[in-house]
Amino acid sequence: MKSTTEKRTLPIADAPAESSSPPRVCRMLRTKTAFGTLEGLSADWREGRSMTAVYWCLRTMETWGPDDGIAEAGACRSGRRCFENDPEIA
């Protein structure tokens, strides 16, 4: 009897709609996934979709910003008091 095995994969996350550029986050926000991810993972770290990412602020070197708000991709965006735009991104 021949066994058949079917390769199954679990989705990492629902794929976001394609956009021309990732969301703009504060230039002081960092996460270990900002330095690269496994091949095949198309989600950009600035989208904030990782279930395991740990973010920190370079101004405080903590998981909160200088305004005492959480440092994470969804919160560290334009409009936040301590937000710093990246001058290399127009």
Buried (B, 14 or more C-beta within 10 A) or exposed (E): EEEEEEEEEEEBEEEEEEEEEBBBBBBBBBBBBBEEBEEEBEBBBBBBBBEEBEBBBEBBEEEBBEBEBEBBBEBBBEEBEBBBEEEEEE
